[in-house]
Amino acid sequence: MRITIVGCGSIGSKLARAADEMAEVKRIYLIDIIPGLAESLASQLKKAIVIEDVEEELYHCDLVIEAASQDAARTILPKVVSRGVDIMIMSVGALVDDDFMSSVSEKAKACEARIFIPSGAVCGLDGLRSSSVGELEEVELVTTKGPRSLSGIQYVIDQGIDVDAVTERTIVYSGPAREAVKLFPKNVNVAATVSLLGIGFDRTKVTVVLDPEIRSNSHELRIKGEFGMMDCHTFNVPSPDNPKTSYLAAMSAISALKRIVRNEWIGI
Ligand SMILES: NC(=O)c1ccc[n+]([C@@H]2O[C@H](COP(=O)([O-])OP(=O)(O)OC[C@H]3O[C@@H](n4cnc5c(N)ncnc54)[C@H](O)[C@@H]3O)[C@@H](O)[C@H]2O)c1
């Protein structure tokens, strides 16, 4: 299999190193907008070469992996799927726009391309996927963050909350995911993945809690439905090279790639 990785930052570089060790991956094309970054990564790998644009090697490529930004995802998604090439998206927030999502889904179906969305920085999506086959009454994502993660967010400032002065756990937002992804752009990927898989952006509830005692974030996924109830709590550690990204997000991209290249579907 030949893959293209768009974005050689925290997730993309870990993924490229892991892919380099996968026997099933024969070639890795790397792209980054920061001059020299893709070249430096490629020089440390056995199977990688640098390209300038995602369309350059699309004809030879089986899977494109976006690990760059929402803007990059919005640009490359239609180009890739309309050429019948599979794509994995990490910047899931790009799919919040319903019109964009349905237009790329239709294109992908028509061109027989698949869109893969890894579970990212949250656990429990296996249960959400299974339970969404039946009736779901409630899906709530409770995200707890420390003061550093919530400082400078306009909505928090507008609520009159001084994140450094808060001394006990405080709910700073509780409402629909659609609103949450606009107010808390750094939380957008997890909320988007949960909403897309479950009951959509309007019915999924997001609660954001400020906890002065914690340094990294946690996500609690609470689901109630025909199947019963589920409460799944993920306590993330930040990526050593990018504190904004949970380590688990890169791991989920690597594990998704393994499943795809090996055609292994345990626990799906
Ligand atoms: N799904 C999830 O749960 C989850 C979790 C964490 C991060 N993410 C998202 O994954 C993406 C990558 O995260 P990261 O931590 O690796 O970020 P990062 O900032 O460490 O790396 C991103 C890299 O992409 C490059 N880039 C940006 N735009 C580009 C473009 N148009 N073309 C080529 N390269 C481009 C940047 O130069 C940078 O090197 C981000 O959008 C982030 O929000 C998703």
Ligand as a Chemical Component Dictionary entry (heavy atoms), coordinates in Angstrom:
data_LIG
# 
_chem_comp.id                   LIG 
_chem_comp.type                 NON-POLYMER 
_chem_comp.pdbx_formal_charge   0 
_chem_comp.three_letter_code    LIG 
# 
loop_
_chem_comp_atom.comp_id 
_chem_comp_atom.atom_id 
_chem_comp_atom.alt_atom_id 
_chem_comp_atom.type_symbol 
_chem_comp_atom.charge 
_chem_comp_atom.model_Cartn_x 
_chem_comp_atom.model_Cartn_y 
_chem_comp_atom.model_Cartn_z 
_chem_comp_atom.pdbx_ordinal 
LIG N1  N1  N 0  -9.335 13.571 16.063 1  
LIG C1  C1  C 0  -8.807 13.919 17.232 2  
LIG O1  O1  O 0  -9.219 13.481 18.310 3  
LIG C2  C2  C 0  -7.648 14.877 17.231 4  
LIG C3  C3  C 0  -6.853 15.013 18.373 5  
LIG C4  C4  C 0  -5.780 15.888 18.328 6  
LIG C5  C5  C 0  -5.531 16.650 17.197 7  
LIG N2  N2  N 1  -6.354 16.532 16.119 8  
LIG C6  C6  C 0  -6.155 17.351 14.913 9  
LIG O2  O2  O 0  -5.212 16.730 14.058 10 
LIG C7  C7  C 0  -4.501 17.756 13.318 11 
LIG C8  C8  C 0  -2.985 17.523 13.477 12 
LIG O3  O3  O 0  -2.648 17.617 14.852 13 
LIG P1  P1  P 0  -1.119 17.739 15.319 14 
LIG O4  O4  O 0  -1.119 17.706 16.799 15 
LIG O5  O5  O -1 -0.280 16.787 14.554 16 
LIG O6  O6  O 0  -0.790 19.232 14.844 17 
LIG P2  P2  P 0  0.656  19.886 14.624 18 
LIG O7  O7  O 0  0.438  21.355 14.687 19 
LIG O8  O8  O 0  1.677  19.279 15.516 20 
LIG O9  O9  O 0  1.034  19.470 13.123 21 
LIG C9  C9  C 0  0.304  19.895 12.005 22 
LIG C10 C10 C 0  1.267  19.993 10.834 23 
LIG O10 O10 O 0  0.500  20.186 9.641  24 
LIG C11 C11 C 0  1.161  21.164 8.841  25 
LIG N3  N3  N 0  0.163  21.779 7.957  26 
LIG C12 C12 C 0  -0.799 22.667 8.277  27 
LIG N4  N4  N 0  -1.531 22.958 7.181  28 
LIG C13 C13 C 0  -1.034 22.224 6.160  29 
LIG C14 C14 C 0  -1.369 22.094 4.790  30 
LIG N5  N5  N 0  -2.366 22.761 4.247  31 
LIG N6  N6  N 0  -0.629 21.240 4.049  32 
LIG C15 C15 C 0  0.398  20.544 4.581  33 
LIG N7  N7  N 0  0.765  20.646 5.869  34 
LIG C16 C16 C 0  0.054  21.468 6.653  35 
LIG C17 C17 C 0  1.773  22.128 9.834  36 
LIG O11 O11 O 0  2.825  22.846 9.256  37 
LIG C18 C18 C 0  2.238  21.170 10.945 38 
LIG O12 O12 O 0  3.553  20.737 10.732 39 
LIG C19 C19 C 0  -4.970 19.109 13.878 40 
LIG O13 O13 O 0  -5.944 19.682 13.038 41 
LIG C20 C20 C 0  -5.587 18.732 15.220 42 
LIG O14 O14 O 0  -6.622 19.620 15.605 43 
LIG C21 C21 C 0  -7.378 15.655 16.114 44 
# 
loop_
_chem_comp_bond.comp_id 
_chem_comp_bond.atom_id_1 
_chem_comp_bond.atom_id_2 
_chem_comp_bond.value_order 
_chem_comp_bond.pdbx_ordinal 
LIG N1  C1  SING 1  
LIG C1  O1  DOUB 2  
LIG C1  C2  SING 3  
LIG C2  C3  SING 4  
LIG C2  C21 DOUB 5  
LIG C3  C4  DOUB 6  
LIG C4  C5  SING 7  
LIG C5  N2  DOUB 8  
LIG N2  C6  SING 9  
LIG N2  C21 SING 10 
LIG C6  O2  SING 11 
LIG C6  C20 SING 12 
LIG O2  C7  SING 13 
LIG C7  C8  SING 14 
LIG C7  C19 SING 15 
LIG C8  O3  SING 16 
LIG O3  P1  SING 17 
LIG P1  O4  DOUB 18 
LIG P1  O5  SING 19 
LIG P1  O6  SING 20 
LIG O6  P2  SING 21 
LIG P2  O7  DOUB 22 
LIG P2  O8  SING 23 
LIG P2  O9  SING 24 
LIG O9  C9  SING 25 
LIG C9  C10 SING 26 
LIG C10 O10 SING 27 
LIG C10 C18 SING 28 
LIG O10 C11 SING 29 
LIG C11 N3  SING 30 
LIG C11 C17 SING 31 
LIG N3  C12 SING 32 
LIG N3  C16 SING 33 
LIG C12 N4  DOUB 34 
LIG N4  C13 SING 35 
LIG C13 C14 SING 36 
LIG C13 C16 DOUB 37 
LIG C14 N5  SING 38 
LIG C14 N6  DOUB 39 
LIG N6  C15 SING 40 
LIG C15 N7  DOUB 41 
LIG N7  C16 SING 42 
LIG C17 O11 SING 43 
LIG C17 C18 SING 44 
LIG C18 O12 SING 45 
LIG C19 O13 SING 46 
LIG C19 C20 SING 47 
LIG C20 O14 SING 48 
# 
